């Protein structure tokens, strides 16, 4: 279950400074604790990542939740790999697998109470790998794990945002927004869960808003849900004049907000808001079309694994300036901020998962292990597809880069079940692909050397038994080496220059390669440094430890170990340095795309969403750990939430649209007119608005 949608209010972010100590199972260690920011980047970047250890913090349940109905839960997203939770020393639950959601019920915890929370974490090994087995092979353990590369160390970590939530008994879950450009309509599916002991008789209403204005009303629907049950409804409305999402010439980076409300017995039971974009991708014979305009995806098959808003805002813009027209996270599903930023800016994404190189595509497993691994992968895929399918930026579901039908087909079936509106793909090898796999894919995604790619193209185009589908090269090594002098572009392997230039006339829908965007994980940082920008000498700092996302060097240590990268080639924070220093390879990429398409990528969105840091003060002194909440003042598409202030009394908020917002802490409130800021601006945090709340 995804708390991103489940709870519209009564949410408090617990991110910030926690403590960690390495140690075995059996009880928290007495010593060895040190501060760590949660969430943090993968500990695979460390020289000797821990195989097990303990995290701890304290939190208070907001007193203003007193008198509200519902169950208190913790949303512990992205816990690596096994975890056991303790509240005030008492065990309250355990969990397996980094990419499966974990909603932990807190029992009879009361508003206003304060609690000690501890987590024991263990890597994916031995009895901690899977709840139904403690003697798996190393290959099976690697398949169940989530590593950047199959030779990486198995480790632990907290890599997602942590939320304390009051979950209503009757609630809206799993919303799904489908937009059709060809039919000029929008369709919404949503489920209602009823955890109460009584049947629910209610009504669901739906309204689309933008900048506080109502854009479209969908038909309201009555619903009956038995106690402990779940029911799904669907509503459709014509919408011929919706603004199409994308960047020119495909559309504009415009997001709408679907407001869903559940009413019963005359009272509002639950509300939630879902951002989405109006767009449609489809195949027309050999043509691949977005909003009716032919696509030419060009870029790298993997972006750096930095899932943080400040960095990504700059990185996506920097890649677009290089005429990189599509990005891919490749190895496994990312935290939501990756898709959020792509949606806001108008960036096209290949949603990828289950990479062969990570060890997730295991071979030589026995039958029992194969069943465990595939059941796990299908559960991961189901959770990923459901929580991500409303992001307009995702154009492809590259469910795996494997090619064997036995592995690919079950995952492709899952895509067809959860979201058939995008282009599904795997690595296509005509020598082994079976009929069902060919039927389930939306395009032929090719990967290999030039000779094999040309042979596959010939087979697809000449074999009359092959259905007509678009062709694209999803992954190919086209460069001789990873490095070159900044003033010299990377050299191409023989034959690739001619292949690239021929793609438009041959109706091949682009190519993704290596070496353009830096891969930033241990063991690969020096081999694949990134060729579009030169290294920078940065002073890393952050204005607050509160707020969302895992960060590069959160405490400003200034070391490669703290960066998790060999070099920093993008500047989001240091106003004394440029955002990036282009290379000759960037100019080559720009010119190639212009020859392929006749223009440049974009423009992307020129404004970034509002950001506000609230300082909480009592009698002239900052209040550490204060709980600050925000709600929209003019109908903006915000799900109200709170942020726990850091040790400096600062709470950092991101807001979906400009306008008036009301911030509160205890009985004190302040209204703020939040504004967007230009994306193209010097590095630093001048775009963040600062306000103060004086406690009374």
C-alpha positions, 0 to 999 in steps of 0.5 A: 500500500502506498502512503503517497496516495493513502493519506491526504492529511495527518502525515508527518515527515520524520526525515533528518538526523538519526543515529546508526551503530554497526552491530549484530542481531540481539539488541541495540549496541551500547556504544558506537553510535554516530549521526546519519541522515535519513534517508541516505544514499546507498551504502554500497558507495562506502569502502566497507559497507556494513552487513548489519546494524541498528538505526534509532530516533525519537518521535512525538505523535502530534497532539493535534491528532487527538480526537481524530479517528484512524490508525497510526502507522509508519511508512518505512519505504526502501529499507535495505534488506531485512528489518525488525522494528522496536517501539520503546523496546518492544518488537512491533514488526519485521519486513523483507525486501528493499523495494516492497512497501512497509506500512507498520502499524503502531498499535495503541499509541496516543497523540501527544506521546513521545517514543523511542524507535529502533530498527535492526537491519541486515543484508540479504543473506542467510536467514535474513534473505527471505521469510520462507528460506534460510539456505538459499544459494548465493545466486538466489540471494543476489537475485532477491537483493537490490544491488547496483552491480552483481559484485557489489557488497550486500549491505543495509540502509534507509533510503526512502522518506519516513512518514508517521501517518494517521490512516483513516479506516475508510480510504481511497487507494490505488488511483489510476488516471488514464488519459487519451489524446486520440479519444479526447477523454480521461478515465479514473479508477480508484479503490475504496478500502473499509477497515472498519467493523461496519459496512460503508455506504458512500459516494466518491467525487472527482474533480480536476484542478490546476492552480486552484481552478476547477478544470473538469468534473467527473461523474460522482459514483455511489459505492457500497463496501462491506466491513474489511473489504475493498471495492473499485469504481471507474469514472470517465469524462470527455476532455477535448481541450486538455493541455497535452503534457510533454515538451515542445513539439509534443506538448507543454510541461503542464500538470493537473491535480485530480482531487478525490473525495470519499463521503459517507453518512454526511461526513468527509471520510477521506480526500487525496490528490493525484498529480498527472499529465494529459498525454498518450504514447502509442505505436502506429505500425513502425512509428512510435508516437507521443501525442501524435508526434514521432519520438526520437529517444537519444541519450544514456541508458542510465542516469546517476543514482542521485535521487534528490530534488536540488540535484535532479532539477539541475541534472535534468536541465543539464542533460536537456541542454546536451540534447539528451531527450530521454533518461533511464534509471535502468537498474531498478525502480527509483524513489518517487522524486525521480519521476516527480521532477521529470513530470514537473520539467517535461522530461521523458523517462524509460521506467526500468527494472530487474537489470541483468547486471545487478544479479536480479536475473539469476540463472542456474537456480533450482526450481524452488529458488526460481519460484521464490525469486519470481514471486518476489519480482512480481510483487516488486513489479506490482508495487512499482507499477501501481505507485508510478503509473500516474507519472506522465514522464514514464513513456516505456516500461522496460521491465527488464533488460533480460531476453529469455522468455521464461524470465521476461513473460511473467513480468510482461504479463504483470505490466499488461495487467497493471498498466497497458497504456505505455510501451512495454519492452525487454531486450529483444533477441529474435533467436529466442523470443517466443510468440507470447513475448512478441505479443506482449512487447510494444516495440523491439528494443535492441541491445548488443554490438552493431553487427548483432543489432543490424542482424536483428533489424534485418530479421524483424524487417524481413521475416513476414512472421514478425509483427510490425512494431517500432524499433529502437536501440535501448542500450549500445556501447558506441564509444571506443573509450569512456574518457577523452580530453574535454576539448575532444569528443569521445571517439566512435567505434567503427560503423556507429557514425553511419548508423546514428545518422541513418536512424531517421531515414530507417525509421529507427527510434533513437539510441541509448548508450554508455558514458554520457551520464556518469554512473556514480557507484563504487567500482564503476565511478572511474570506468564510466565518469560521464563525458558531457561535463568536466569535474568541479571543485565544490563546497557542498552544503545544505540549508537544512537537514529536514525535508525530503530525499537522500542527499550527496554529502549531507553534512558537508564533509567534502570527501569522495566517500561522503559524495559516493562519487569519484568526482562531482560534475554538477553543481547544485549548491555552490554559488562560487562555481558554475552549474557545469562545465561542458565538454566537446562531447556535449557539443557533439551530442547537441549537433547529432540530435539537431541532425536527427530531428531538426531541432533541440530538446525542449524547452523544459519547464522554466520555473521550479515549484515553490520551496519554503524553509520555516524557522520555528522560534520561541522567545528568540531561540530556535526550537529543534524538532518542532512539528510544522504543518502546511495546507493550501490556502487557495485550492492548490493541489497539495496533500497537507503534510508536516515536517519535523524541524532539524536541530536548528529549528528549520523545516523545509517544504516543497509545494506543488503550485504557487499561491497562498499556503498556511503553515502552523506549529502548535497554535501559531500560524503564518500565511505565505505567498509561495512563488516559483523560481527560475530553473536557470539560475546560479547554483545555491539556494536563493530560490528557497523562501524563508519565513518564521513562526513565533510560538505562542 
